[in-house]
Amino acid sequence: MVEIPEELARAQLTYNGEAGRAFIEELPARAARFLEQWGLRRSGPGMHGVTALVLPVVRADGSPAALKMQLLDEESAGEPAALRRWDGDGSVRLLEHDEPTGTLLLERLDETRHLSRLAAADPRRAVGVIAELLARLTAVRAPDGMRALGDIAARMLADAPDAVRELADPRERRLLADCAAALAEVAGEPGDRLLHWDLHFDNVLGARREPWLAIDPKPLAGDPGFDLLPAIDNHFVAGDVLWRFDLMTEVLGLDRERAGAWTLGRVLQNALWDIEDGERALREEQVLVAEELLGLRA
């Protein structure tokens, strides 16, 4: 029997409602099905985040792997196509995929070795790892059919005016409007690179064949500048914003002004979600990142 973590069940109910409830109820049967179908044997306790349950397993040939089960949504639907395109170059390898359920069999990485541990001890080195991975991941063109940053940017710009009016602080209203203005400057050229979208320190694990590999992409086609914010606001330190941004733009070879505009667009995206959830103020890290990139801090 597969035990369902209470935290995963609560998260699914909170974020996905009845669809999340149905996913949780179906998980034990899904696990049993794919353990048998793919000839797998469990080899340890399950792991989870907010969206997925991952079971460590052993394949019939004795090689270790990880069975990932998640509720399909707009963000996760492109994961197998992205992993196939990368083919292990900077990312975990995809071994099997069931399209109707979105179930994945993945290369087994070292789940005890997260880059977040290095980030706590040596943040500059950890940001460098993220930058080097992003340089490899975004070097390839996104496959056809991937969700597009241009569409996302257009929706954000359409939603921004109403969101700005919801903020209580006039200073924050001006700041969010400035983020939208910066995004509008670059939205007409959204790019076609394959983006990870969520490459923060907990989404990088140690591996046998390479020191570090990316996991859990929420991929889209777009400009690499839109991929920088997770490594800026994860393990957030106010004084780190500019050197983290500069290190990544240098390693990726990005135009600094353009990358700044896309990063401000990412701040806007996070703020729009918060406002939709009822917040009437920007989070401190959103304010600080935006002010640093807009040159508003002394």
DODODO-451119 format. One record per residue (C-alpha): x, z, y; residue number from 1; residue in three letters. Coordinates in pm, whole numbers, plus 32768, in hexadecimal, padded with zeros to 4 digits. Example, Ala and Ser with C-alpha at 12.3 -4.5 7.8 and 13.67 -1.06 7.14 Angstrom:
! DODODO-451119
84CE/830C/7E3E/1/ALA
8557/82CA/7F96/2/SER
***
This chain:
! DODODO-451119
8000/8000/8000/1/MET
806E/7FB4/8162/2/VAL
8042/80D3/8255/3/GLU
7FD1/8069/83B0/4/ILE
8085/8127/84C7/5/PRO
7F8F/81DC/85AA/6/GLU
804A/8162/86E0/7/GLU
801E/7FF7/8676/8/LEU
7EAC/802C/862D/9/ALA
7E73/80CF/8780/10/ARG
7F2F/7FBA/8835/11/ALA
7E65/7EAC/8787/12/GLN
7D1C/7F55/87DF/13/LEU
7D8A/7F88/8947/14/THR
7E07/7E29/8988/15/TYR
7D40/7D51/8896/16/ASN
7BFA/7E0A/8859/17/GLY
7B33/7D93/872C/18/GLU
7C31/7C86/86D9/19/ALA
7D3A/7D96/86CA/20/GLY
7C5E/7E6F/85EF/21/ARG
7C25/7D4F/84FD/22/ALA
7D9A/7D07/84F3/23/PHE
7DED/7E70/849D/24/ILE
7CE2/7E81/838F/25/GLU
7D62/7D40/82F1/26/GLU
7ED4/7D9C/82F9/27/LEU
7EF2/7E42/81A0/28/PRO
7E54/7D15/80F4/29/ALA
7F2A/7C24/81BC/30/ARG
8067/7CDF/815F/31/ALA
800A/7CDE/7FEE/32/ALA
7FBD/7B6B/7FFC/33/ARG
8109/7B01/8092/34/PHE
81DB/7BF1/7FC6/35/LEU
8153/7B3F/7E93/36/GLU
8145/79DD/7F21/37/GLN
82AB/79E0/7F9E/38/TRP
8339/7AA9/7E7D/39/GLY
839D/7BD7/7F4D/40/LEU
83E7/7D40/7EFA/41/ARG
83D0/7E51/8000/42/ARG
8519/7EFE/8047/43/SER
84C9/8003/814E/44/GLY
83CA/8095/823F/45/PRO
8312/7FAF/832C/46/GLY
836C/7F87/849A/47/MET
828C/7F33/85BF/48/HIS
8273/7EFB/8731/49/GLY
8136/7EC1/87F8/50/VAL
80D4/7D78/8752/51/THR
8164/7D5A/85F3/52/ALA
81AC/7E0B/84AD/53/LEU
82F9/7DB0/840C/54/VAL
834B/7E05/82A2/55/LEU
84B2/7DFA/8223/56/PRO
84B3/7D35/80E0/57/VAL
8594/7C96/7FDB/58/VAL
855D/7B2D/7F6E/59/ARG
8562/7AB5/7E06/60/ALA
86CF/7A49/7E2C/61/ASP
872F/7BA9/7E9B/62/GLY
8760/7B56/800A/63/SER
86CE/7C44/8111/64/PRO
85BC/7BCF/81FB/65/ALA
84AA/7C54/82DE/66/ALA
8335/7C0E/82BC/67/LEU
8294/7C04/8415/68/LYS
811B/7C14/843A/69/MET
8075/7BF7/858E/70/GLN
7F32/7B98/8638/71/LEU
7F4B/7A34/86B2/72/LEU
7F23/7A09/882A/73/ASP
7F99/791D/893A/74/GLU
80ED/79C4/8952/75/GLU
813E/79E0/87DE/76/SER
80B5/788F/8770/77/ALA
81F3/77D7/87D3/78/GLY
82E4/78C5/8725/79/GLU
8319/77FB/85E2/80/PRO
834F/76B4/86A0/81/ALA
844F/775D/8780/82/ALA
8506/77FD/865D/83/LEU
8515/76AE/85AA/84/ARG
85A1/7606/86DF/85/ARG
86AE/7710/870C/86/TRP
86F7/7715/8593/87/ASP
87B4/785C/85AB/88/GLY
888B/77F8/86D6/89/ASP
886E/793A/879C/90/GLY
872E/79A6/86EF/91/SER
86B0/7A30/85A7/92/VAL
8670/7920/84A3/93/ARG
8516/78C3/842A/94/LEU
8501/78AE/82AD/95/LEU
838D/787C/826D/96/GLU
8255/7855/8342/97/HIS
80E1/7860/82FB/98/ASP
8038/77A3/8416/99/GLU
7ECE/7823/83F3/100/PRO
7F32/7992/840C/101/THR
8077/7975/84CE/102/GLY
812B/7A3D/83C2/103/THR
82A5/7A0F/83C8/104/LEU
83BD/7A50/82D2/105/LEU
84F9/7A88/839A/106/LEU
8669/7ABB/8363/107/GLU
86AD/7C30/8343/108/ARG
8772/7CBE/8465/109/LEU
87F2/7E20/849A/110/ASP
86C4/7ED9/8523/111/GLU
879A/800E/855E/112/THR
8877/7F58/8659/113/ARG
87B6/7F03/8796/114/HIS
8867/7E81/88C9/115/LEU
87B2/7F95/898A/116/SER
88B0/808E/8902/117/ARG
89CB/7FC4/8997/118/LEU
8904/7FA0/8ADB/119/ALA
88F6/8119/8AFF/120/ALA
8A6F/813A/8AD4/121/ALA
8AF1/7FF7/8B6F/122/ASP
89E0/7F3F/8C30/123/PRO
8AC8/7E30/8CB5/124/ARG
8B35/7DCF/8B58/125/ARG
89CC/7DD5/8ADB/126/ALA
8952/7CF6/8BF7/127/VAL
8A71/7C0D/8BA2/128/GLY
89F1/7BF6/8A3C/129/VAL
8895/7B9C/8ABC/130/ILE
8928/7A97/8BA5/131/ALA
89F3/79F3/8A93/132/GLU
88C6/79E8/89AA/133/LEU
87E9/7956/8ABB/134/LEU
88EC/784B/8B02/135/ALA
88D6/77DB/8998/136/ARG
875E/77FC/8971/137/LEU
8707/7742/8AB2/138/THR
8802/762C/8A6E/139/ALA
8700/7578/8999/140/VAL
85C5/74C1/8A03/141/ARG
847D/7566/89A5/142/ALA
83C0/74BC/8889/143/PRO
8286/73F9/88DC/144/ASP
814C/74C9/88F3/145/GLY
81F5/7606/8971/146/MET
8138/76BD/8A82/147/ARG
81BB/764F/8BD3/148/ALA
8246/7719/8CF3/149/LEU
81AE/761F/8DE7/150/GLY
8050/767A/8D72/151/ASP
809E/77ED/8D81/152/ILE
812F/77CF/8EE0/153/ALA
7FFE/7710/8F5B/154/ALA
7F15/7821/8ED9/155/ARG
7FE9/7930/8F79/156/MET
7FE5/7883/90CA/157/LEU
7E6D/785A/90B5/158/ALA
7E3F/79CC/9063/159/ASP
7F3C/7A55/915C/160/ALA
7E68/7A59/929D/161/PRO
7D57/7B31/9203/162/ASP
7E59/7C14/9161/163/ALA
7F11/7C47/92AB/164/VAL
7DCD/7CC1/934A/165/ARG
7DA4/7DC7/9237/166/GLU
7EE6/7E7D/9295/167/LEU
7EB7/7FAF/9371/168/ALA
8007/7FA7/9425/169/ASP
8033/7E94/952E/170/PRO
81AA/7E8D/94E6/171/ARG
8167/7E4A/9376/172/GLU
8068/7D40/93CF/173/ARG
8170/7C8B/949E/174/ARG
826E/7CAF/9388/175/LEU
818A/7C1E/927E/176/LEU
812C/7B01/9365/177/ALA
82A0/7ABB/9394/178/ASP
82CA/7AAC/9218/179/CYS
81B0/79B0/9204/180/ALA
8248/78E2/931E/181/ALA
8398/78DB/926A/182/ALA
82F0/786C/9127/183/LEU
8234/775A/91E0/184/ALA
8382/76C7/9250/185/GLU
83F0/7681/90EA/186/VAL
82A9/7663/9029/187/ALA
82A4/74EA/904A/188/GLY
83DC/74D0/8F6E/189/GLU
8396/75C5/8E53/190/PRO
849E/7545/8D60/191/GLY
8497/74F3/8BEE/192/ASP
858E/75E8/8B4E/193/ARG
8527/76C4/8A2C/194/LEU
84FD/7823/8ABB/195/LEU
84EF/7968/89FA/196/HIS
8426/7A13/8B11/197/TRP
8458/7B78/8A8F/198/ASP
85CE/7BA6/8A57/199/LEU
85FE/7D14/8AAD/200/HIS
86F4/7DFB/8A01/201/PHE
860A/7E6A/88E9/202/ASP
85D3/7CFE/8889/203/ASN
8740/7CCC/882B/204/VAL
87BB/7D4D/86DB/205/LEU
8908/7D58/862D/206/GLY
893A/7C67/850C/207/ALA
8A2F/7C13/83F8/208/ARG
8A7A/7AAC/8458/209/ARG
8A90/7AF5/85CF/210/GLU
8ABC/7C32/869C/211/PRO
8969/7C0B/8749/212/TRP
8833/7B33/871B/213/LEU
86E8/7B16/87D8/214/ALA
859C/7B6F/8738/215/ILE
842A/7B65/8798/216/ASP
841A/7A3B/8886/217/PRO
82DB/79F5/8946/218/LYS
8352/7893/898D/219/PRO
82F8/7797/8A95/220/LEU
8386/765D/8B2F/221/ALA
841B/7691/8C86/222/GLY
8538/76ED/8D6C/223/ASP
863B/77E8/8CE9/224/PRO
861C/78AE/8E2D/225/GLY
84CE/792C/8DAC/226/PHE
8585/79D8/8C8C/227/ASP
865F/7AC6/8D58/228/LEU
8579/7BE4/8DBE/229/LEU
8560/7C9B/8C6E/230/PRO
86D6/7CE5/8C77/231/ALA
86B8/7D59/8DE1/232/ILE
8594/7E4B/8DC6/233/ASP
85D8/7EC9/8C62/234/ASN
86A0/800E/8C76/235/HIS
8663/7FE5/8DE9/236/PHE
8761/8064/8EE7/237/VAL
871F/800C/9052/238/ALA
888B/7FCD/90A4/239/GLY
88B2/7EDD/8F7F/240/ASP
87BD/7DD1/8FEF/241/VAL
88AC/7CE4/909F/242/LEU
89D4/7CFD/8FB4/243/TRP
88F5/7CC8/8E86/244/ARG
8854/7B9B/8F2E/245/PHE
89A4/7B0F/8F9D/246/ASP
8A44/7B3E/8E46/247/LEU
892C/7A85/8D97/248/MET
8915/7967/8E8F/249/THR
8A8E/7937/8E75/250/GLU
8A95/7935/8CF8/251/VAL
8967/784C/8CE5/252/LEU
89ED/776D/8DFA/253/GLY
88AC/7789/8EC6/254/LEU
8872/773E/9033/255/ASP
8857/789C/90C7/256/ARG
8744/784F/91C3/257/GLU
866C/779C/90C6/258/ARG
86A0/78AA/8FBE/259/ALA
8644/79AF/90C2/260/GLY
84FC/78FE/910A/261/ALA
84A1/78F1/8F9A/262/TRP
84FD/7A61/8F71/263/THR
8419/7AB6/9095/264/LEU
830F/79EE/8FE0/265/GLY
8344/7ACF/8EB4/266/ARG
8318/7C01/8F94/267/VAL
81D3/7B62/900B/268/LEU
8162/7B2E/8EA2/269/GLN
8198/7C9D/8E4A/270/ASN
80E9/7D0D/8F87/271/ALA
7FBC/7C2E/8F44/272/LEU
7F93/7CCB/8DEE/273/TRP
7FA9/7E2A/8E7F/274/ASP
7EA9/7DDC/8F8D/275/ILE
7DC2/7D43/8E88/276/GLU
7DDD/7E8F/8DCC/277/ASP
7D69/7F4C/8F00/278/GLY
7EAF/7FAA/8FA8/279/GLU
7EAE/7FA4/9124/280/ARG
8021/7FD3/915D/281/ALA
815B/7F22/90E8/282/LEU
8242/7FD3/8FF8/283/ARG
8384/8050/9094/284/GLU
8461/7F61/8FD2/285/GLU
838A/7E3A/903F/286/GLN
83B9/7E9B/91AB/287/VAL
852E/7ECF/9188/288/LEU
8570/7D8C/90CA/289/VAL
84A4/7CC0/91C0/290/ALA
8546/7D60/92F0/291/GLU
86A4/7D2A/9266/292/GLU
8669/7BBC/9215/293/LEU
85BA/7B7D/9360/294/LEU
86D9/7C20/941F/295/GLY
85FA/7D30/94B0/296/LEU
86D5/7E59/9452/297/ARG
87FF/7EC6/9520/298/ALA
***
